[in-house]
């Protein structure tokens, strides 16, 4: 069996490693001419870290990132609303990893090149056409270096080419642009002193005025860490900005004044923002779930299949689960069972991710913050005056169950 993957991001590279591990021949094509460690921080949930562990990457990732130990929700006054342990600290068999997105992608890329060969990832080749038959798919790519065309043929084409997926657009003509929620997001990294435990993710405020921060490296000798931060504001009055781009830099004047008063005992938010060397802006977008991902011998994976709001650390985490689910299905089916394997993959992953897209539109577990603001806009003396007994735990547990984060009875299972 031979599989072509369009897209060399986290989902595509993980799929390449998982397929290769199961004895399947893989070729990856990536449209950019050179893969570089771009982006800011991300979180990978324990069930997805288990996949990366099984691919032999856990130790290297922990060297470059940080095992997240707890999640804390605060209102805009800096008062604690909810806290819970995460990852290994919560009893999972694998950690929740906080890491720079580019570093994770480079670890995956290095592993693909080492295991599959230097030619397994061909950059500068963007998908520009394909035609699926009953048992194979013919693929056409634009070679950006030569200006020519590359032709290939495989048993299966996986479109892992992101939220602006050519594959998805070709399969679903007329779908249009991603759907804008109305918020603008600024994301950056700053080297700053550790806060709280040094392994804490915080979310403060509420929609549409929210701030998120978490460290993505271990403390240095001076107790300083690389801290990833995200600022979110309602931007509907200003209108939708240009198409989202990982490299479009933001401007302090657009959002920093709205966070000037957020100086808490445990974190100085404006100082953290001001300390960044660079930061980037994105409109908060997703797409409606599709009625199908697979058309003949072409299917979708990751953001191409189910772009979602960055709530609950699900973007890359769900793409990694897509990758291993598809690899397992193809390995179990063999050459004669590709169509059945694709049907199984879609039956498992499409409903699950559609439910997460819907839940993230309601802010997932982060709606705790919206409820706190709605019920106690001026703050509170005791959180028990704001939420009924067990209400916070119920909201958090319901979202964990939806995304597949419920803790196994035996931590070795994860």
C-alpha positions in Angstrom: 0.0 0.0 0.0 1.2 3.5 -0.9 -0.1 6.6 0.8 0.5 10.3 -0.2 0.0 13.0 2.4 -0.6 16.6 1.4 0.7 18.7 4.2 3.7 18.6 6.5 2.2 20.0 9.6 1.7 18.2 13.0 -1.1 16.0 11.7 0.5 15.1 8.4 3.9 14.2 9.9 2.4 12.2 12.7 0.3 10.3 10.1 3.5 9.6 8.2 5.3 8.2 11.2 2.3 6.1 12.3 1.7 4.6 8.8 5.4 3.9 8.4 5.5 2.2 11.8 2.7 -0.1 10.5 4.7 -1.0 7.3 2.9 1.3 4.9 4.8 3.2 2.2 4.3 7.0 2.7 5.2 10.2 0.7 4.6 13.6 2.2 4.3 16.8 0.0 4.4 20.2 1.6 3.6 23.4 -0.2 6.1 25.7 1.6 9.7 25.6 0.3 11.2 25.1 3.7 9.7 23.9 6.9 10.7 26.1 9.8 9.8 26.2 13.5 7.1 28.8 13.2 4.2 29.7 15.5 3.9 30.0 19.3 3.1 27.6 22.1 0.6 24.7 22.1 -0.6 22.0 24.5 -0.8 18.3 23.7 -3.2 16.3 25.8 -2.3 13.0 27.5 -4.1 10.8 25.0 -2.2 12.3 22.1 1.0 12.3 24.0 0.5 8.5 24.4 0.5 8.3 20.5 3.8 10.3 20.4 5.2 8.1 23.1 4.4 5.0 21.1 6.2 6.6 18.2 9.3 6.9 20.4 9.3 10.7 20.7 8.4 11.3 24.4 11.8 11.9 25.8 12.9 14.3 23.1 9.7 16.3 23.4 10.0 16.5 27.2 13.5 17.9 26.7 12.2 20.7 24.5 8.9 21.4 26.3 7.3 21.2 29.7 5.0 18.8 31.5 1.9 20.9 32.4 0.8 20.3 36.0 -2.3 22.3 36.6 -5.0 24.4 35.0 -6.5 27.5 36.8 -9.4 29.7 35.9 -9.5 33.3 37.2 -12.0 36.1 36.8 -10.8 39.5 35.4 -10.2 40.6 39.0 -7.6 37.9 39.5 -9.8 35.7 41.8 -9.5 32.0 41.5 -12.7 30.4 40.1 -11.6 26.8 39.4 -8.4 24.7 39.5 -7.5 21.1 38.6 -4.4 19.1 38.1 -3.4 18.0 34.6 -1.5 15.3 32.8 0.8 13.1 34.9 0.0 15.1 38.0 -3.7 14.1 37.6 -2.8 10.4 37.4 -2.6 10.0 33.6 0.1 7.6 32.3 1.5 10.3 30.0 2.0 14.1 30.6 0.2 17.0 29.1 2.9 18.7 27.1 3.3 22.5 26.7 5.7 23.2 23.9 6.5 25.6 21.1 4.6 24.5 18.1 7.6 24.8 15.8 9.8 22.7 18.0 7.2 19.9 18.0 6.9 20.1 14.2 10.7 19.9 13.9 10.9 16.8 16.1 8.3 15.1 13.9 10.0 16.2 10.8 13.4 14.9 12.0 11.9 11.6 12.9 10.2 11.2 9.5 13.5 12.0 7.6 15.4 9.7 9.9 13.0 6.7 9.6 11.6 7.2 6.1 14.5 8.8 4.3 15.4 12.3 3.2 13.1 12.2 0.2 10.0 11.2 2.3 9.1 14.9 2.7 9.2 16.9 -0.5 8.8 20.6 0.1 7.8 23.3 -2.3 5.2 21.0 -3.8 1.6 22.3 -3.4 -1.4 20.1 -4.3 -3.2 21.5 -7.4 -5.3 18.6 -8.6 -6.2 15.0 -8.0 -8.5 12.4 -9.6 -9.7 9.4 -7.6 -10.5 6.0 -9.2 -11.9 2.9 -7.6 -8.5 1.6 -6.4 -6.1 4.5 -6.7 -5.7 8.3 -6.9 -3.7 10.3 -9.4 -2.2 13.5 -7.9 -0.8 16.7 -9.5 1.4 19.1 -7.6 2.9 22.5 -8.4 6.7 22.5 -8.0 7.4 26.0 -6.7 11.2 25.7 -7.3 11.1 24.7 -11.0 7.7 26.1 -11.9 6.8 22.8 -13.3 4.4 20.0 -12.3 4.9 16.9 -10.3 2.7 13.8 -10.9 2.2 11.0 -8.5 -0.1 8.0 -7.9 -1.1 6.2 -4.7 -3.6 4.0 -3.2 -4.8 6.8 -0.9 -4.4 10.6 -0.7 -4.7 12.2 2.8 -5.4 15.9 2.8 -3.7 17.2 5.9 -3.3 20.7 4.4 -4.8 22.9 7.1 -7.8 25.1 7.5 -7.4 26.5 3.9 -7.1 22.9 2.6 -7.0 22.6 -1.2 -8.2 19.0 -0.7 -11.2 20.0 1.2 -12.1 22.8 -1.2 -11.8 20.5 -4.2 -14.1 17.9 -2.5 -16.6 20.6 -1.3 -16.7 23.3 -3.9 -18.5 26.4 -2.8 -17.9 26.0 0.9 -16.2 29.4 1.1 -14.0 30.9 3.7 -13.7 29.9 7.3 -16.4 31.2 9.7 -15.3 34.1 11.9 -16.6 34.0 15.5 -16.0 37.8 15.9 -13.0 37.8 18.1 -9.4 38.6 17.4 -6.6 36.7 19.0 -3.0 37.9 19.7 -0.4 35.2 20.5 3.2 35.6 21.6 6.0 34.3 23.8 8.0 36.1 26.4 10.9 35.1 28.6 9.7 36.1 32.0 9.9 35.0 35.7 8.0 31.8 36.6 4.5 32.3 37.9 2.5 30.1 40.3 3.9 26.6 40.2 6.0 27.1 37.1 3.9 24.4 35.4 0.6 26.2 35.5 -1.8 27.1 32.7 -4.0 30.1 33.5 -7.1 31.4 31.9 -8.5 34.7 33.1 -11.4 37.0 32.2 -14.2 35.9 30.0 -15.4 36.0 26.3 -14.8 38.5 24.8 -12.0 39.7 27.1 -9.8 36.9 28.0 -6.1 36.1 28.7 -4.3 32.8 28.7 -0.7 32.0 29.7 1.4 29.0 30.3 5.2 28.2 30.3 6.6 26.1 27.4 10.1 25.6 28.8 11.6 24.6 32.1 12.9 27.4 34.3 16.5 28.5 33.7 19.1 29.2 36.4 17.5 32.5 37.1 14.0 31.1 37.4 12.9 32.5 34.0 10.8 30.6 31.5 9.6 31.0 27.9 5.9 31.8 28.5 3.2 31.5 25.8 0.4 34.0 26.1 -2.9 34.6 24.3 -5.1 37.7 24.4 -8.6 37.6 23.1 -10.9 40.6 22.4 -14.2 41.2 20.6 -13.4 42.7 17.2 -16.8 42.8 15.5 -17.0 46.5 15.6 -13.7 46.8 13.7 -14.6 44.2 11.2 -12.9 41.0 9.9 -9.2 41.5 9.3 -7.3 39.8 6.5 -7.1 36.1 6.2 -5.4 34.4 9.1 -1.7 33.9 8.8 0.8 32.4 11.2 3.3 35.2 10.4 1.1 38.3 10.6 2.5 40.5 13.4 0.1 42.4 15.7 0.2 45.9 17.2 0.3 46.7 20.9 -2.1 49.6 20.5 -4.8 47.3 19.3 -5.1 45.3 22.6 -2.5 46.1 25.3 -4.6 49.1 26.7 -7.5 46.7 27.4 -5.2 44.6 29.7 -3.4 47.5 31.5 -5.3 46.9 34.7 -4.6 43.2 34.8 -1.8 43.3 37.4 -2.4 40.4 39.7 -0.4 39.2 42.7 0.5 36.1 40.8 1.1 37.6 37.3 1.6 41.0 35.7 -0.2 40.6 32.4 0.7 43.9 30.7 4.4 43.3 31.6 4.3 39.8 30.1 2.7 41.1 26.9 5.2 44.0 26.6 8.2 41.7 27.1 7.5 39.8 23.8 10.0 40.1 21.0 7.2 39.5 18.5 3.5 38.5 18.6 1.0 37.6 16.0 -2.7 38.2 15.4 -5.4 35.9 14.1 -9.2 36.0 13.7 -10.9 33.3 15.7 -12.3 31.0 13.0 -13.5 27.5 12.4 -15.7 25.7 9.8 -19.0 23.8 10.0 -18.6 20.0 10.2 -18.8 18.2 6.9 -21.3 15.4 6.1 -18.3 13.3 4.9 -14.5 13.4 4.7 -13.9 10.6 2.3 -14.5 10.6 -1.4 -13.2 7.5 -3.2 -9.5 7.2 -2.3 -9.2 10.7 -0.8 -9.8 11.6 2.8 -9.1 14.5 5.2 -7.2 14.8 8.5 -6.6 17.4 11.2 -7.6 21.1 10.4 -8.5 20.1 6.9 -11.2 17.8 8.3 -12.4 19.7 11.4 -10.9 23.1 12.1 -12.1 24.3 15.5 -11.6 27.2 17.9 -8.5 26.8 20.0 -10.4 25.7 23.2 -9.3 22.9 25.5 -6.0 22.2 23.7 -7.7 20.2 21.0 -6.3 21.4 17.7 -3.1 19.5 17.3 -4.2 16.8 19.9 -7.2 15.8 17.8 -5.1 15.8 14.6 -2.7 13.3 16.3 -5.6 11.0 17.2 -6.9 11.3 13.6 -3.4 10.1 12.4 -3.2 7.0 14.6 -6.8 6.0 14.1 -6.4 6.1 10.3 -3.1 4.3 10.4 -4.5 1.5 12.6 -7.5 1.1 10.3 -5.4 0.9 7.2 -3.0 -1.5 8.8 -5.8 -3.8 10.0 -7.5 -3.8 6.6 -4.5 -4.3 4.3 -4.5 -3.6 0.6 -7.9 -5.1 -0.1 -9.6 -3.3 2.8 -8.8 0.4 2.1 -12.3 1.4 1.5 -13.6 -0.3 4.7 -10.7 1.2 6.6 -11.6 4.7 5.5 -15.2 4.1 6.4 -14.2 3.0 9.9 -11.8 5.9 10.3 -14.6 8.4 9.4 -17.2 6.7 11.5 -15.0 7.0 14.6 -13.5 10.4 14.1 -16.0 12.5 12.2 -18.8 12.4 14.9 -16.3 12.9 17.7 -14.7 15.9 16.2 -18.0 17.4 15.1 -19.1 17.3 18.7 -15.9 19.1 19.8 -16.4 21.8 17.2 -19.8 22.4 18.6 -18.7 22.4 22.2 -15.8 24.8 21.5 -18.2 27.2 20.0 -19.7 27.3 23.5 -16.2 27.7 25.0 -16.0 24.1 26.3 -15.0 24.1 30.0 -13.9 27.7 29.6 -17.6 28.7 29.9 -16.9 28.5 33.6 -15.3 32.0 33.2 -18.4 33.4 31.3 -20.7 32.1 34.0 -18.5 33.7 36.7 -18.6 37.0 34.9 -22.4 36.8 34.4 -23.1 35.9 38.0 -20.5 38.0 39.8 -19.2 40.8 37.5 -17.8 42.7 40.4 -16.1 39.6 41.9 -17.0 37.5 44.9 -16.2 36.8 48.5 -16.5 33.0 48.1 -16.8 31.0 44.9 -19.4 28.9 46.7 -21.7 32.0 46.5 -21.4 31.9 42.7 -21.7 28.2 41.8 -23.8 25.4 43.2 -22.0 22.5 44.9 -20.5 20.2 42.3 -21.4 22.5 39.4 -17.8 23.4 38.4 -16.6 19.8 38.6 -19.6 18.8 36.4 -18.8 21.3 33.7 -15.1 20.3 33.7 -15.8 16.6 33.7 -18.5 16.8 30.9 -16.0 18.5 28.6 -13.3 16.0 29.4 -15.6 13.1 28.6 -16.5 14.8 25.2 -12.9 15.2 24.1 -11.8 11.8 25.3 -9.8 13.0 28.3 -11.5 10.8 30.9 -8.9 9.2 33.1 -8.4 5.4 32.6 -8.7 3.1 35.6 -5.1 2.0 35.0 -2.8 4.9 34.1 -0.6 2.5 32.1 -3.4 2.4 29.6 -2.6 6.0 28.6 
